Amino acid sequence: MILHRLSAAFVAGAIATSAAMAQQTPAPAESPKHSCTKPGDHPGALASETQRRTWQKDYVAYTDCLKKFINEQKALAEPYVKAYNAAVDEYNESVKTFNEQVEKARRP
C-alpha cells in the first residue's frame, strides 16, 4: 500500500468518512467451521494391517474434507478480496491524485 502525507483537512474528512462507513458495515457473521472428522492417533507399527489401512483411509478422508472446505471458503471469500483490493487501489490512486493536486496548487 502506498503511504502519503495527508493534510489535516483530508485526514479529518477521512476520519468522518471512516466513522460513517463503520456504522454501515454489518457485524461479521460467526466464522464457519468444517465438519471433517479427524482420525485418531496413528495405530503404530505393531497394529494390524487392517488397522493401519483403516487409519490411512480415515486420514485421507479427513485431509480431503479439509481441502474441500478450504476451497469452498476461498471461493466464497474471493469477491470480498477483489472488492478489498479494488478499494485499496482506488484509495491509493485517490491519495496520489489529491497529493499531486495539493503540490501543484502550492507552486507559483
C-alpha positions, 0 to 999 in steps of 0.5 A: 500500500502506498503511504502519503502525507495527508493534510489535516483537512483530508485526514479529518474528512477521512476520519468522518468518512471512516466513522460513517462507513463503520456504522454501515458495515454489518457485524461479521457473521460467526466464522464457519467451521468444517465438519471433517472428522479427524482420525485418531492417533496413528495405530503404530507399527505393531497394529494390524494391517487392517488397522493401519489401512483403516487409519490411512483411509480415515486420514485421507478422508479427513485431509480431503474434507479439509481441502474441500472446505478450504476451497469452498471458503476461498471461493466464497471469500474471493469477491470480498478480496477483489472488492478489498483490493479494488478499494485499496487501489482506488484509495491509493490512486485517490491519495496520489491524485489529491497529493499531486493536486495539493503540490501543484496548487502550492507552486507559483 
